[in-house]
Structures are given as C-alpha cells and as structure tokens.
Amino acid sequence: MWELFDTPAFAPFAIAGLVLLILLAVEMLGFFFGGMSGFLDNLLPDALVDADFDADLSVDADTDLSLGLKALDWLYVGRIPTMILLILFIASFCIAGYVIQQLSFSVLGRYLSPWLASLDALVISFPLLKLVAALIYPIIPKDETTAISGDSLVGSSARILIGHASVGSPAQAKLTDKHGQTHYIMVEPDPDYRYAPKETTTITVSAPIEALDTVISAEDALVITKKVGERYLVKKV
C-alpha cells in the first residue's frame, strides 16, 4: 500500500492527492469562517456567468461564447461552485492516474513514465469531471454559487465612498448585490441624465447643456444605468 505513495511512478498522483486533502481542509474551514468559493466564482468571465445553458443541452453553435468559454461551460464551470469543480477535477486526475499505473503494471509488467501517465490521466479526467458534474448538478442548490456578471449590477443602488465624480472622472462607489456580497466599483454620471445645478431651481430653455450639474458625490443616492468597459454609469435618484 505504501508503494502507492513512495514509488516515483505514482508521484504526480500522490501530490495531487495531497493538494486535494488541503483543499478539502480549506473548504471545511471555510464552512465556518468563509471559504474561497465566492472568490473563485467572482473570477469567472462575465460572458460565462451570463450563459445559462441547461445541463442536458449542448451549447448552440450560434452563441456568442468563444470556443474556450464553450469548453468551460461543457464542464459546468459557472453552474457548479468553482471550488467543488476544482476538487472534483483533482480527484478525477488522482484516481485516473492510479488506475492507469495499476493497469499498466498488470498488462505490461511495469509502470508507465510519470509524465506519460500524467498526460493520460489528464485526458481522462476531463470527461470524468463532466460525468460527475452532470450527476451532481441537479442536486446542488442553484443559489449556492454567488458568481454574478458585471452587467447584472445594472439597476443596483450604490453610493460613492469619498469625494465626487463627474463625466470622464470616475470615483469609487460601494454596493451590495442580491447575494449580499459587497462590490467596489468605479462610477461616473451617465451623460444621458442631467440635473439642474443645486443653487438653481429652474432651467431656462436658453441655458447651455454644459451648465447642467453632472457632478455626483457621497451625499447622492445613485442607481447604476449601464456598464461601459470597467466603469459604471449612474444616475441620481
């Protein structure tokens, strides 16, 4: 039994098993103190999070997703918490490696090169991960992942933390999404929404549009109107 951990042929898979144990320990601690799942989910591309494909359907060739994002969606990335998928992938790699080496020893009388066995295990682990993910996807609560897209923040309320923002000069704002997560984003006034200067109660027709107030500050209640690149446009409410 000890040779499974002490033999060089099994070294990549023994290391993978050790990493797996560490991740499981981290996730168990995270259950009580807050884990890495939310952090990993927030690293997902917005286009992948926006894609809402059913597990039993293949991704349509006409979708806007790139080939790489289609592959990630095929593996249920974005639909199952990323930490769970990472644990399943490492477990698949580890199991596939041990099985390959044992079969090689039984058939050929010797173990494969660790690099060759690792490559074979890597190839096998992807369809194995897909199979396991498809089995557990229906039973995982769908609100367990808190990954959201940047565009989904449109319509949310926000407040500038300090200073003020004007068109072309953004400031940092804070908001809380529907999952209760706090986000810090850069905002600037939406030029489609203009307001009278605070010292003026009426605006004459002849007043130039540049005279309208487009400065927002921490005192203003804001609503996000759209996402432009890495910035968000907001309007006062």
C-alpha positions in Angstrom: 0.0 0.0 0.0 2.8 2.4 0.9 4.3 1.9 -2.6 1.4 3.9 -4.0 2.8 7.0 -2.3 6.6 6.1 -2.3 7.0 4.9 -5.9 8.1 7.6 -8.4 5.6 6.4 -10.9 2.8 7.5 -8.6 4.5 10.8 -7.5 2.2 13.1 -9.6 -0.9 11.5 -8.3 0.3 11.4 -4.7 1.0 15.1 -4.9 -2.5 15.6 -6.4 -3.9 13.7 -3.5 -2.1 15.9 -1.0 -3.4 19.0 -2.7 -6.9 17.5 -2.7 -6.7 17.0 1.1 -5.5 20.6 1.6 -8.4 21.9 -0.5 -10.9 19.8 1.4 -9.5 21.1 4.7 -9.7 24.7 3.4 -13.3 24.2 2.3 -14.2 22.7 5.7 -12.7 25.7 7.5 -14.5 27.9 5.0 -17.8 26.4 6.0 -17.3 28.0 9.4 -15.2 31.1 8.6 -15.9 31.8 4.9 -14.2 29.9 2.2 -12.6 30.6 -1.2 -15.7 29.5 -3.3 -17.1 33.0 -3.6 -13.7 34.4 -4.5 -13.1 31.8 -7.2 -16.6 32.3 -8.7 -16.1 36.0 -9.0 -13.0 35.4 -11.2 -15.2 33.8 -13.9 -15.6 35.7 -17.1 -18.9 37.7 -17.3 -19.8 36.0 -20.6 -19.6 32.6 -19.0 -21.7 33.6 -16.0 -24.3 35.2 -18.3 -24.6 31.9 -20.2 -27.5 29.9 -18.8 -27.5 26.6 -20.6 -29.4 23.6 -19.4 -27.2 20.6 -18.3 -28.9 18.3 -20.8 -28.4 20.6 -23.8 -25.3 21.2 -25.9 -24.1 24.7 -26.4 -25.6 26.1 -29.6 -23.0 26.9 -32.3 -24.6 30.3 -32.8 -23.9 31.5 -29.2 -21.6 34.4 -28.6 -19.3 32.4 -26.4 -15.8 31.7 -27.6 -14.5 28.1 -28.0 -12.7 28.3 -24.7 -15.8 29.5 -22.9 -17.9 26.8 -24.5 -15.4 24.2 -23.2 -15.7 25.7 -19.7 -19.5 25.6 -19.9 -19.3 22.0 -21.1 -17.5 21.3 -17.8 -20.2 23.1 -15.8 -18.0 25.9 -14.9 -20.2 28.8 -13.8 -23.1 26.4 -12.9 -21.4 24.5 -10.1 -19.3 26.3 -7.5 -15.8 26.6 -8.7 -14.2 25.1 -5.6 -16.3 22.0 -5.9 -15.3 21.6 -9.6 -11.6 22.1 -8.7 -11.9 19.4 -6.0 -13.7 17.0 -8.4 -11.1 17.6 -11.1 -8.1 16.9 -8.9 -9.9 13.8 -7.5 -10.5 12.6 -11.1 -6.9 13.2 -12.1 -5.7 11.3 -9.0 -8.0 8.3 -9.4 -7.4 8.1 -13.2 -3.6 8.1 -12.6 -3.6 5.4 -10.1 -5.9 3.2 -12.2 -3.7 3.8 -15.3 -0.5 2.8 -13.5 -2.1 -0.3 -11.9 -3.4 -1.4 -15.4 0.0 -0.8 -16.9 1.7 -2.9 -14.3 -0.9 -5.7 -14.7 -0.6 -5.7 -18.5 2.9 -4.7 -19.3 4.6 -5.7 -16.0 5.9 -2.2 -15.4 4.7 1.3 -14.6 4.5 4.0 -17.3 6.6 7.1 -17.1 5.1 9.5 -14.6 4.9 12.2 -17.3 3.1 9.8 -19.8 0.8 8.6 -17.1 0.0 12.1 -16.0 -0.8 13.1 -19.6 -3.1 10.1 -20.0 -4.8 10.9 -16.6 -5.3 14.5 -17.6 -7.0 13.5 -20.8 -9.3 11.1 -18.9 -10.0 13.4 -16.1 -11.9 15.9 -18.2 -14.7 13.6 -19.4 -14.8 12.0 -16.0 -15.3 15.5 -14.4 -18.0 16.2 -17.0 -19.8 12.9 -16.0 -19.6 13.6 -12.2 -20.6 17.2 -12.7 -23.6 16.2 -14.7 -24.7 13.8 -12.0 -24.4 16.3 -9.1 -25.6 19.4 -10.9 -29.4 18.6 -10.4 -29.0 18.2 -6.7 -26.8 21.2 -6.0 -28.8 24.2 -4.8 -28.7 26.8 -7.6 -28.2 29.7 -5.2 -25.1 28.1 -3.8 -22.9 30.0 -6.2 -22.7 33.7 -5.8 -20.9 34.4 -9.1 -22.6 37.3 -10.9 -21.8 39.2 -14.1 -20.9 42.8 -14.2 -23.9 43.6 -16.3 -26.2 42.1 -13.6 -25.3 45.0 -11.3 -27.2 47.4 -13.6 -30.2 48.7 -11.6 -28.5 48.3 -8.3 -28.2 51.1 -5.8 -24.8 52.5 -5.0 -23.1 55.3 -3.1 -19.8 57.0 -3.6 -17.4 56.3 -0.8 -15.4 59.5 -0.8 -15.0 62.6 -3.0 -17.1 63.1 -6.1 -17.4 62.0 -9.7 -18.1 63.8 -12.9 -18.3 62.8 -16.6 -14.9 61.4 -17.5 -13.7 61.5 -13.9 -14.9 58.4 -12.0 -14.9 57.8 -8.3 -15.1 54.6 -6.2 -18.5 53.5 -5.1 -19.8 50.7 -2.9 -22.9 48.5 -3.5 -24.3 45.2 -2.2 -25.6 42.6 -4.7 -28.6 40.3 -4.3 -26.3 37.6 -2.7 -25.3 40.1 0.0 -21.8 40.5 -1.4 -20.1 43.9 -1.4 -18.6 45.3 -4.5 -16.4 48.3 -5.0 -16.7 49.8 -8.5 -15.7 52.9 -10.4 -18.7 55.1 -11.3 -19.3 58.3 -13.2 -22.5 60.2 -14.1 -24.5 58.9 -17.0 -24.5 61.9 -19.5 -28.0 60.9 -20.6 -29.3 62.0 -17.2 -28.7 65.7 -16.4 -29.7 67.7 -13.4 -30.2 71.3 -12.6 -27.4 73.0 -10.5 -28.2 72.8 -6.8 -28.3 76.6 -6.5 -30.9 76.9 -9.3 -34.5 75.9 -9.1 -35.4 76.3 -12.7 -33.6 75.9 -16.0 -34.3 78.3 -18.9 -34.6 76.9 -22.4 -31.7 79.0 -23.5 -29.3 77.6 -20.8 -26.5 75.6 -22.4 -26.4 72.0 -21.6 -22.9 72.3 -20.1 -24.4 74.4 -17.4 -26.3 71.4 -16.1 -24.9 69.7 -13.0 -23.3 66.3 -13.8 -21.3 66.0 -10.5 -22.3 63.3 -8.0 -20.9 62.9 -4.5 -21.2 60.7 -1.4 -24.4 62.5 -0.5 -26.3 61.3 -3.6 -28.3 58.1 -3.8 -27.3 56.5 -7.1 -28.6 53.8 -9.4 -26.4 52.1 -12.0 -27.8 52.6 -15.5 -25.2 50.8 -17.6 -21.7 49.2 -17.7 -19.1 50.7 -20.0 -15.9 48.7 -20.0 -14.7 48.6 -16.4 -16.7 51.6 -15.3 -20.4 52.0 -14.5 -22.6 54.9 -15.4 -25.0 56.1 -12.7 -27.9 58.5 -12.2 -29.2 60.2 -9.1 -32.5 59.1 -7.6 
